[in-house]
Amino acid sequence: MKLTNNQKRYLRSLAHDLKPVVMVGQHGLSDAVLAELQSSMEIHELLKIKVRADNREEKQQIIDKIVASSEAAIVQVIGGVLVIYKPFDEDQVITLPRK
């Protein structure tokens, strides 16, 4: 899924007040964390995820795995916080701007 800059800006404004729902700790991206991510994606279209990693390369690998497994679009990455968006198949809650 590809988001335009205006859509990312809109989603960032919605995500501003969100608290991280999923947290990836020092043990990395385990099966339990991936299961929690999948169950959270069934409830929320827009997720804020906290990623703790020792270095940038490790953090980027974790982010890539999260995006690949969830099939979501990256909205924003600031420090150790990742915001992703995946619309529901039916009854979408968030309506994106067209452009």
OpenMM code with the backbone's topology and positions (N, CA, C; nanometers):
from openmm import Vec3, app, unit

residues = "MET LYS LEU THR ASN ASN GLN LYS ARG TYR LEU ARG SER LEU ALA HIS ASP LEU LYS PRO VAL VAL MET VAL GLY GLN HIS GLY LEU SER ASP ALA VAL LEU ALA GLU LEU GLN SER SER MET GLU ILE HIS GLU LEU LEU LYS ILE LYS VAL ARG ALA ASP ASN ARG GLU GLU LYS GLN GLN ILE ILE ASP LYS ILE VAL ALA SER SER GLU ALA ALA ILE VAL GLN VAL ILE GLY GLY VAL LEU VAL ILE TYR LYS PRO PHE ASP GLU ASP GLN VAL ILE THR LEU PRO ARG LYS".split()
positions = [
    Vec3(0.0843, -0.1174, 0.0000),
    Vec3(0.0000, 0.0000, 0.0000),
    Vec3(0.0890, 0.1239, 0.0000),
    Vec3(0.0602, 0.2149, -0.0879),
    Vec3(0.1361, 0.3383, -0.1013),
    Vec3(0.0497, 0.4555, -0.0551),
    Vec3(0.1042, 0.5364, 0.0349),
    Vec3(0.0335, 0.6533, 0.0857),
    Vec3(0.0954, 0.7800, 0.0271),
    Vec3(0.0108, 0.8777, -0.0036),
    Vec3(0.0610, 1.0064, -0.0493),
    Vec3(0.1064, 1.0880, 0.0719),
    Vec3(0.1755, 1.1968, 0.0457),
    Vec3(0.2235, 1.2822, 0.1545),
    Vec3(0.1071, 1.3411, 0.2345),
    Vec3(-0.0005, 1.3811, 0.1658),
    Vec3(-0.1168, 1.4364, 0.2368),
    Vec3(-0.1825, 1.3309, 0.3247),
    Vec3(-0.1902, 1.2074, 0.2759),
    Vec3(-0.2482, 1.1005, 0.3563),
    Vec3(-0.1611, 1.0711, 0.4777),
    Vec3(-0.0291, 1.0715, 0.4599),
    Vec3(0.0616, 1.0501, 0.5733),
    Vec3(0.0468, 1.1622, 0.6757),
    Vec3(0.0362, 1.2847, 0.6283),
    Vec3(0.0197, 1.3978, 0.7190),
    Vec3(-0.1090, 1.3835, 0.7999),
    Vec3(-0.2161, 1.3439, 0.7334),
    Vec3(-0.3450, 1.3238, 0.8010),
    Vec3(-0.3344, 1.2116, 0.9054),
    Vec3(-0.2713, 1.1017, 0.8685),
    Vec3(-0.2568, 0.9896, 0.9620),
    Vec3(-0.1652, 1.0253, 1.0794),
    Vec3(-0.0613, 1.1040, 1.0534),
    Vec3(0.0265, 1.1491, 1.1627),
    Vec3(-0.0516, 1.2334, 1.2630),
    Vec3(-0.1424, 1.3165, 1.2121),
    Vec3(-0.2227, 1.3997, 1.3029),
    Vec3(-0.3152, 1.3130, 1.3879),
    Vec3(-0.3677, 1.2046, 1.3307),
    Vec3(-0.4517, 1.1135, 1.4088),
    Vec3(-0.3703, 1.0335, 1.5099),
    Vec3(-0.2466, 0.9999, 1.4744),
    Vec3(-0.1624, 0.9162, 1.5601),
    Vec3(-0.0951, 0.9942, 1.6720),
    Vec3(-0.0999, 1.1260, 1.6652),
    Vec3(-0.0281, 1.2084, 1.7622),
    Vec3(-0.0643, 1.1740, 1.9063),
    Vec3(-0.1907, 1.1553, 1.9369),
    Vec3(-0.2342, 1.1313, 2.0739),
    Vec3(-0.2398, 0.9831, 2.1112),
    Vec3(-0.2064, 0.8946, 2.0179),
    Vec3(-0.2115, 0.7512, 2.0477),
    Vec3(-0.0967, 0.7096, 2.1388),
    Vec3(-0.1230, 0.6106, 2.2193),
    Vec3(-0.0190, 0.5481, 2.3011),
    Vec3(0.0290, 0.4231, 2.2263),
    Vec3(0.1554, 0.3838, 2.2438),
    Vec3(0.2025, 0.2609, 2.1785),
    Vec3(0.1223, 0.1401, 2.2246),
    Vec3(0.0715, 0.0626, 2.1281),
    Vec3(-0.0103, -0.0548, 2.1577),
    Vec3(0.0780, -0.1785, 2.1685),
    Vec3(0.1772, -0.1873, 2.0825),
    Vec3(0.2686, -0.3013, 2.0812),
    Vec3(0.4078, -0.2489, 2.1124),
    Vec3(0.4811, -0.3241, 2.1962),
    Vec3(0.6174, -0.2854, 2.2299),
    Vec3(0.7117, -0.4012, 2.2012),
    Vec3(0.8159, -0.3720, 2.1242),
    Vec3(0.9189, -0.4704, 2.0943),
    Vec3(1.0350, -0.4408, 2.1862),
    Vec3(1.0669, -0.5353, 2.2763),
    Vec3(1.1683, -0.5124, 2.3778),
    Vec3(1.3045, -0.5636, 2.3391),
    Vec3(1.3840, -0.5886, 2.4415),
    Vec3(1.5231, -0.6278, 2.4221),
    Vec3(1.5387, -0.7662, 2.3608),
    Vec3(1.4340, -0.8483, 2.3662),
    Vec3(1.4421, -0.9834, 2.3110),
    Vec3(1.4054, -0.9864, 2.1632),
    Vec3(1.3762, -0.8724, 2.1058),
    Vec3(1.3489, -0.8638, 1.9634),
    Vec3(1.2060, -0.8988, 1.9281),
    Vec3(1.1870, -0.9328, 1.8028),
    Vec3(1.0549, -0.9584, 1.7481),
    Vec3(1.0235, -1.1077, 1.7598),
    Vec3(0.9631, -1.1459, 1.8698),
    Vec3(0.9316, -1.2867, 1.8947),
    Vec3(0.7961, -1.3223, 1.8327),
    Vec3(0.7635, -1.4509, 1.8373),
    Vec3(0.6342, -1.4966, 1.7858),
    Vec3(0.5192, -1.4371, 1.8660),
    Vec3(0.5393, -1.4198, 1.9961),
    Vec3(0.4350, -1.3620, 2.0811),
    Vec3(0.4080, -1.2162, 2.0429),
    Vec3(0.5129, -1.1428, 2.0120),
    Vec3(0.4968, -1.0026, 1.9717),
    Vec3(0.4258, -0.9951, 1.8365),
    Vec3(0.4609, -1.0848, 1.7445),
    Vec3(0.3941, -1.0870, 1.6143),
    Vec3(0.2468, -1.1242, 1.6279),
    Vec3(0.2163, -1.2157, 1.7191),
    Vec3(0.0766, -1.2522, 1.7433),
    Vec3(-0.0003, -1.1344, 1.8014),
    Vec3(0.0608, -1.0620, 1.8925),
    Vec3(-0.0021, -0.9426, 1.9510),
    Vec3(-0.0235, -0.8358, 1.8438),
    Vec3(0.0728, -0.8218, 1.7545),
    Vec3(0.0608, -0.7259, 1.6450),
    Vec3(-0.0579, -0.7618, 1.5561),
    Vec3(-0.0712, -0.8893, 1.5209),
    Vec3(-0.1818, -0.9321, 1.4349),
    Vec3(-0.3170, -0.9094, 1.5026),
    Vec3(-0.3262, -0.9407, 1.6311),
    Vec3(-0.4540, -0.9191, 1.6998),
    Vec3(-0.4848, -0.7705, 1.7144),
    Vec3(-0.3836, -0.6884, 1.7311),
    Vec3(-0.4043, -0.5436, 1.7399),
    Vec3(-0.4475, -0.4856, 1.6051),
    Vec3(-0.3964, -0.5414, 1.4961),
    Vec3(-0.4333, -0.4930, 1.3632),
    Vec3(-0.5784, -0.5270, 1.3292),
    Vec3(-0.6352, -0.6262, 1.3960),
    Vec3(-0.7760, -0.6591, 1.3753),
    Vec3(-0.8674, -0.5588, 1.4455),
    Vec3(-0.8146, -0.4887, 1.5465),
    Vec3(-0.8923, -0.3934, 1.6251),
    Vec3(-0.8694, -0.2493, 1.5782),
    Vec3(-0.7437, -0.2172, 1.5437),
    Vec3(-0.7059, -0.0799, 1.5086),
    Vec3(-0.6532, -0.0736, 1.3661),
    Vec3(-0.6904, 0.0318, 1.2943),
    Vec3(-0.6333, 0.0552, 1.1612),
    Vec3(-0.4984, 0.1263, 1.1717),
    Vec3(-0.4852, 0.2105, 1.2712),
    Vec3(-0.3650, 0.2911, 1.2909),
    Vec3(-0.2999, 0.2491, 1.4219),
    Vec3(-0.1741, 0.2058, 1.4147),
    Vec3(-0.1045, 0.1561, 1.5333),
    Vec3(0.0247, 0.2317, 1.5571),
    Vec3(0.0527, 0.2542, 1.6845),
    Vec3(0.1809, 0.3096, 1.7245),
    Vec3(0.2558, 0.1972, 1.7956),
    Vec3(0.3793, 0.1728, 1.7526),
    Vec3(0.4598, 0.0623, 1.8039),
    Vec3(0.5911, 0.1175, 1.8562),
    Vec3(0.6292, 0.0748, 1.9758),
    Vec3(0.7556, 0.1166, 2.0354),
    Vec3(0.8587, 0.0072, 2.0097),
    Vec3(0.9715, 0.0435, 1.9502),
    Vec3(1.0770, -0.0522, 1.9171),
    Vec3(1.2020, -0.0144, 1.9934),
    Vec3(1.2504, -0.1094, 2.0727),
    Vec3(1.3769, -0.0880, 2.1441),
    Vec3(1.4814, -0.1775, 2.0796),
    Vec3(1.5874, -0.1167, 2.0312),
    Vec3(1.6952, -0.1917, 1.9677),
    Vec3(1.8279, -0.1271, 2.0043),
    Vec3(1.9345, -0.2067, 1.9961),
    Vec3(2.0665, -0.1575, 2.0341),
    Vec3(2.1255, -0.0615, 1.9314),
    Vec3(2.0966, -0.0867, 1.8029),
    Vec3(2.1538, 0.0001, 1.7003),
    Vec3(2.0534, 0.0217, 1.5875),
    Vec3(2.0883, 0.1087, 1.4958),
    Vec3(1.9969, 0.1461, 1.3870),
    Vec3(1.9671, 0.0297, 1.2929),
    Vec3(2.0698, -0.0505, 1.2636),
    Vec3(2.0500, -0.1618, 1.1715),
    Vec3(1.9508, -0.2629, 1.2284),
    Vec3(1.9650, -0.2936, 1.3565),
    Vec3(1.8740, -0.3874, 1.4214),
    Vec3(1.7316, -0.3309, 1.4243),
    Vec3(1.7202, -0.2017, 1.4541),
    Vec3(1.5882, -0.1379, 1.4567),
    Vec3(1.5247, -0.1415, 1.3180),
    Vec3(1.6031, -0.1152, 1.2144),
    Vec3(1.5497, -0.1171, 1.0783),
    Vec3(1.5062, -0.2573, 1.0373),
    Vec3(1.5786, -0.3595, 1.0790),
    Vec3(1.5395, -0.4977, 1.0496),
    Vec3(1.4079, -0.5325, 1.1173),
    Vec3(1.3913, -0.4888, 1.2417),
    Vec3(1.2666, -0.5138, 1.3146),
    Vec3(1.1504, -0.4428, 1.2456),
    Vec3(1.1710, -0.3176, 1.2053),
    Vec3(1.0664, -0.2412, 1.1368),
    Vec3(1.0292, -0.3100, 1.0056),
    Vec3(1.1281, -0.3560, 0.9303),
    Vec3(1.1017, -0.4245, 0.8036),
    Vec3(1.0205, -0.5519, 0.8259),
    Vec3(1.0519, -0.6274, 0.9305),
    Vec3(0.9775, -0.7501, 0.9610),
    Vec3(0.8338, -0.7186, 1.0018),
    Vec3(0.8157, -0.6119, 1.0795),
    Vec3(0.6810, -0.5722, 1.1214),
    Vec3(0.5965, -0.5354, 1.0002),
    Vec3(0.6523, -0.4551, 0.9110),
    Vec3(0.5782, -0.4118, 0.7922),
    Vec3(0.5482, -0.5308, 0.7011),
    Vec3(0.6434, -0.6214, 0.6846),
    Vec3(0.6223, -0.7377, 0.5981),
    Vec3(0.5161, -0.8315, 0.6555),
    Vec3(0.5197, -0.8542, 0.7860),
    Vec3(0.4251, -0.9485, 0.8460),
    Vec3(0.2846, -0.8907, 0.8571),
    Vec3(0.2745, -0.7602, 0.8763),
    Vec3(0.1425, -0.6991, 0.8930),
    Vec3(0.0834, -0.6503, 0.7605),
    Vec3(0.1658, -0.6400, 0.6559),
    Vec3(0.1241, -0.5879, 0.5261),
    Vec3(0.0658, -0.4471, 0.5395),
    Vec3(0.1253, -0.3681, 0.6271),
    Vec3(0.0790, -0.2320, 0.6535),
    Vec3(0.1746, -0.1314, 0.5890),
    Vec3(0.1314, -0.0073, 0.5851),
    Vec3(0.2133, 0.1010, 0.5314),
    Vec3(0.2750, 0.1794, 0.6463),
    Vec3(0.4001, 0.2169, 0.6291),
    Vec3(0.4665, 0.2997, 0.7303),
    Vec3(0.4169, 0.4424, 0.7156),
    Vec3(0.3703, 0.4990, 0.8261),
    Vec3(0.3267, 0.6382, 0.8272),
    Vec3(0.4410, 0.7265, 0.8747),
    Vec3(0.5090, 0.6805, 0.9826),
    Vec3(0.6119, 0.7643, 1.0424),
    Vec3(0.7032, 0.6790, 1.1294),
    Vec3(0.8309, 0.7151, 1.1307),
    Vec3(0.9266, 0.6560, 1.2228),
    Vec3(1.0033, 0.7707, 1.2866),
    Vec3(0.9884, 0.7830, 1.4185),
    Vec3(1.0645, 0.8842, 1.4922),
    Vec3(1.1305, 0.8141, 1.6095),
    Vec3(1.2633, 0.8136, 1.6086),
    Vec3(1.3356, 0.7460, 1.7159),
    Vec3(1.2973, 0.5993, 1.7217),
    Vec3(1.2450, 0.5571, 1.8352),
    Vec3(1.2041, 0.4189, 1.8521),
    Vec3(1.0552, 0.3978, 1.8376),
    Vec3(0.9850, 0.4949, 1.7801),
    Vec3(0.8398, 0.4844, 1.7666),
    Vec3(0.8028, 0.4744, 1.6183),
    Vec3(0.7241, 0.3731, 1.5875),
    Vec3(0.6796, 0.3453, 1.4517),
    Vec3(0.5285, 0.3574, 1.4468),
    Vec3(0.4781, 0.4242, 1.3440),
    Vec3(0.3335, 0.4345, 1.3223),
    Vec3(0.3038, 0.3659, 1.1899),
    Vec3(0.2110, 0.2679, 1.1931),
    Vec3(0.1721, 0.1966, 1.0714),
    Vec3(0.0214, 0.2057, 1.0517),
    Vec3(-0.0187, 0.1898, 0.9258),
    Vec3(-0.1603, 0.1979, 0.8901),
    Vec3(-0.1957, 0.0831, 0.7973),
    Vec3(-0.3037, 0.0147, 0.8308),
    Vec3(-0.3607, -0.0877, 0.7436),
    Vec3(-0.5114, -0.0779, 0.7548),
    Vec3(-0.5791, -0.0403, 0.6444),
    Vec3(-0.7247, -0.0249, 0.6514),
    Vec3(-0.7939, -0.1596, 0.6701),
    Vec3(-0.9084, -0.1562, 0.7368),
    Vec3(-0.9903, -0.2762, 0.7499),
    Vec3(-1.0428, -0.3150, 0.6126),
    Vec3(-1.0681, -0.4444, 0.5936),
    Vec3(-1.1249, -0.4903, 0.4668),
    Vec3(-1.2676, -0.4394, 0.4492),
    Vec3(-1.3421, -0.4381, 0.5583),
    Vec3(-1.4804, -0.3885, 0.5556),
    Vec3(-1.4976, -0.2861, 0.6668),
    Vec3(-1.5894, -0.1941, 0.6488),
    Vec3(-1.6235, -0.0938, 0.7500),
    Vec3(-1.4995, -0.0171, 0.7985),
    Vec3(-1.4334, 0.0503, 0.7072),
    Vec3(-1.3155, 0.1290, 0.7439),
    Vec3(-1.3545, 0.2429, 0.8368),
    Vec3(-1.2753, 0.2630, 0.9394),
    Vec3(-1.3006, 0.3688, 1.0368),
    Vec3(-1.2384, 0.4998, 0.9894),
    Vec3(-1.1186, 0.4923, 0.9349),
    Vec3(-1.0451, 0.6110, 0.8914),
    Vec3(-1.0660, 0.6304, 0.7415),
    Vec3(-1.1114, 0.7501, 0.7050),
    Vec3(-1.1284, 0.7860, 0.5650),
    Vec3(-1.0119, 0.8758, 0.5258),
    Vec3(-0.9298, 0.8288, 0.4335),
    Vec3(-0.8118, 0.9044, 0.3912),
    Vec3(-0.8497, 1.0115, 0.2910),
    Vec3(-0.7753, 1.1242, 0.2905),
    Vec3(-0.7937, 1.2239, 0.1848),
    Vec3(-0.7550, 1.1630, 0.0500),
    Vec3(-0.8136, 1.2132, -0.0571),
    Vec3(-0.7871, 1.1545, -0.1891),
    Vec3(-0.6441, 1.1758, -0.2369),
    Vec3(-0.5917, 1.2960, -0.2196),
    Vec3(-0.4573, 1.3252, -0.2712),
    Vec3(-0.3570, 1.3367, -0.1615),
] * unit.nanometer
topology = app.Topology()
chain = topology.addChain("A")
for resn in residues:
    res = topology.addResidue(resn, chain)
    for name in ("N", "CA", "C"):
        topology.addAtom(name, app.Element.getBySymbol(name[0]), res)
